């Protein structure tokens, strides 16, 4: 994987291929490596939780760079490939940190809303592996994710309305 990182850096610095093309090919390779852990949601907005609880899964999207301290995909990947060459552990940890996403509604996504930790619901990963990557979307299983969302709303608000 580190060799691919070095090759992508070289390709980008050559100027032969457009930065967007290098960024996309690098991300495609990383997505294959990360598999279901790619674009992993670490948080969700309250609006996204309400949409999921009422069955409006298609109105919820994963978003990069909407949580304070996280970069969007393009900026993250270009930074990894253009900053000073890093050892594998350094660039990989940085890449994974900024690969994490937040589940938000389409409306929140299109409005470019930015969030802080206290405005979001943390999504546990180690125990339940919620909302795993599924192509360009995520899994929202009724007996796993939707059940967890409903329990979380009840715990925080006392009702689903």
C-alpha positions, 0 to 999 in steps of 0.5 A: 500500500505504501508503494501505491502511495509513493506512486500516486505522489509521483504521478500527481507531482508529474502534472501528467494527470489532473489532480482530480483523477489522481485523487479519485484513483487513490480513493478507489484503491483505498476504498477497496482496502478499507472495504466495509470500514470505508467512509465509516460514520462516527456521528449522525445529526438529530435530523438524520436520526429522525429520518432513519427512525421514520423509514426515510433512509434515502434522505440520509447521506454520509458526508466528509468534512462536516465535523469540526477538525475533519477535512473533506475528501478531496482536500484530505487526499490531495494533502496526503499526496502533496505534503512532505513524504510520510511514513506509512503509519503517519499518512494512513492514520491521517487518511483514516481519520479524515475518511470517517463520515457523519450521517446527515440529511440531504438538506443539511448536506446541500446547505453545507452545515458544519457541526461540532461534537455536541450537536451530533449523536455518536455512532458506536462502531466496535460493538455493533458495526453500524451503517457499514459501507455498501458501495456508494451508500451504507447499510441501514438494517431494520433489526440493527441500525434502525433499531439502534436509532430508535432506541437512541432517540427514545433514550435522548428524547423519551419519544419518537416524535 
